[in-house]
Amino acid sequence: MDQELVAYLDQHFSELRQETSQQIDGLRGEMSQQIGGLRGEMSEKIDGLREETREENRQTRVVMEEIRSDLQLLAEGLMGHGEKAMVRHSELLLEIEKVKVSIVPYYQDLNLRMNRLEEWADRQGRDAMELIREKFGKR
């Protein structure tokens, strides 16, 4: 190969290498800017998502506290209702017992009267002497 051709090719490839190097450096710069921009956007989006998550977490805690408070009120109400029901049950049992006590003498009297009526019905139509013998045991 000729020295001039070698020198020409060296110069030409050197220029190409410089241009390519400059282009690569330019692309690197552009990519760095784009990556930096993307990083900034992603960072902003992540920060926004973090803030949204914090706010939703706070709202959830508020709702949970309200639910806890409502459950506490409900439990207190149920306990009060249970106590009232127990008192009312005791009162009803006492009233039922009072009614029973007041009815017993009437039932006893009614039972005595029924026994007398049944005995009287048995005696009807029978001989008086036979009834006396049965009652006093003499035959």
C-alpha positions as CSV (number, residue, x, y, z in Angstrom):
1,M,0.0,0.0,0.0
2,D,1.0,3.4,-0.8
3,Q,2.1,5.8,2.1
4,E,-0.3,8.5,0.9
5,L,-3.2,6.0,0.9
6,V,-2.3,4.9,4.4
7,A,-2.0,8.5,5.5
8,Y,-5.3,9.4,3.8
9,L,-7.1,6.4,5.4
10,D,-5.6,7.2,8.8
11,Q,-6.7,10.8,8.6
12,H,-10.1,9.8,7.2
13,F,-10.7,7.1,9.9
14,S,-9.3,9.5,12.6
15,E,-11.9,12.1,11.5
16,L,-14.6,9.4,11.5
17,R,-13.5,8.3,14.9
18,Q,-13.7,11.9,16.2
19,E,-17.1,12.4,14.6
20,T,-18.3,9.1,16.0
21,S,-16.9,9.9,19.4
22,Q,-18.6,13.3,19.3
23,Q,-21.9,11.7,18.3
24,I,-21.6,9.1,21.0
25,D,-20.7,11.8,23.6
26,G,-23.7,13.8,22.3
27,L,-26.0,10.7,22.6
28,R,-24.6,10.0,26.0
29,G,-25.4,13.6,27.1
30,E,-28.9,13.4,25.6
31,M,-29.5,10.0,27.3
32,S,-28.2,11.4,30.6
33,Q,-30.6,14.3,30.3
34,Q,-33.5,12.0,29.4
35,I,-32.6,9.6,32.2
36,G,-32.3,12.5,34.6
37,G,-35.6,13.8,33.5
38,L,-37.2,10.3,33.8
39,R,-35.6,10.0,37.3
40,G,-37.1,13.3,38.3
41,E,-40.6,12.4,36.9
42,M,-40.4,9.0,38.6
43,S,-39.3,10.6,41.8
44,E,-42.2,13.1,41.7
45,K,-44.7,10.3,40.9
46,I,-43.3,8.1,43.7
47,D,-43.5,11.1,46.1
48,G,-47.1,11.7,45.0
49,L,-48.0,8.0,45.5
50,R,-46.4,8.1,48.9
51,E,-48.4,11.1,49.9
52,E,-51.6,9.5,48.5
53,T,-50.8,6.3,50.5
54,R,-50.2,8.3,53.6
55,E,-53.5,10.2,53.2
56,E,-55.4,7.0,52.5
57,N,-53.8,5.3,55.5
58,R,-54.8,8.3,57.7
59,Q,-58.4,8.2,56.4
60,T,-58.5,4.4,57.0
61,R,-57.3,5.0,60.6
62,V,-60.0,7.6,61.1
63,V,-62.7,5.3,59.8
64,M,-61.4,2.4,61.9
65,E,-61.5,4.6,65.0
66,E,-65.1,5.6,64.2
67,I,-66.0,1.9,63.8
68,R,-64.3,1.1,67.1
69,S,-66.2,3.9,68.7
70,D,-69.5,2.6,67.2
71,L,-68.8,-0.9,68.3
72,Q,-68.1,0.3,71.9
73,L,-71.4,2.1,71.9
74,L,-73.2,-0.9,70.5
75,A,-71.6,-3.2,73.2
76,E,-72.6,-0.8,76.0
77,G,-76.1,-0.7,74.6
78,L,-76.3,-4.5,74.4
79,M,-75.0,-4.8,78.0
80,G,-77.6,-2.3,79.2
81,H,-80.3,-4.1,77.3
82,G,-79.2,-7.4,78.8
83,E,-79.3,-6.0,82.3
84,K,-82.7,-4.5,81.8
85,A,-83.9,-7.9,80.4
86,M,-82.6,-9.7,83.4
87,V,-84.3,-7.2,85.8
88,R,-87.6,-7.5,83.9
89,H,-87.3,-11.3,83.9
90,S,-86.8,-11.3,87.7
91,E,-89.8,-9.0,88.1
92,L,-91.9,-11.3,85.9
93,L,-90.9,-14.4,87.9
94,L,-91.9,-12.6,91.1
95,E,-95.3,-11.5,89.6
96,I,-95.9,-15.1,88.5
97,E,-95.1,-16.4,91.9
98,K,-97.5,-13.9,93.5
99,V,-100.2,-15.0,91.1
100,K,-99.6,-18.6,92.0
101,V,-99.7,-17.9,95.7
102,S,-103.0,-16.0,95.3
103,I,-104.6,-18.8,93.2
104,V,-103.6,-21.8,95.4
105,P,-106.3,-21.2,98.1
106,Y,-109.0,-21.0,95.4
107,Y,-107.8,-24.2,93.8
108,Q,-107.7,-25.9,97.2
109,D,-111.2,-24.8,97.9
110,L,-112.3,-25.8,94.4
111,N,-110.8,-29.2,94.9
112,L,-112.6,-29.6,98.2
113,R,-115.9,-28.6,96.6
114,M,-115.4,-30.9,93.6
115,N,-114.7,-33.9,96.0
116,R,-117.9,-33.1,97.9
117,L,-119.9,-32.9,94.7
118,E,-118.4,-36.2,93.4
119,E,-119.3,-37.9,96.7
120,W,-122.8,-36.4,96.6
121,A,-123.2,-37.7,93.0
122,D,-122.1,-41.1,94.1
123,R,-124.6,-41.2,96.9
124,Q,-127.5,-40.2,94.7
125,G,-129.7,-43.2,94.0
126,R,-128.1,-45.4,96.7
127,D,-129.7,-46.7,99.8
128,A,-129.2,-44.5,102.8
129,M,-128.6,-47.4,105.2
130,E,-125.9,-48.8,102.9
131,L,-124.1,-45.5,102.8
132,I,-124.1,-45.3,106.6
133,R,-122.7,-48.8,106.9
134,E,-120.0,-47.9,104.4
135,K,-119.0,-44.8,106.2
136,F,-118.9,-46.3,109.7
137,G,-117.7,-49.8,108.7
138,K,-120.6,-51.8,110.0
139,R,-122.1,-54.4,107.8
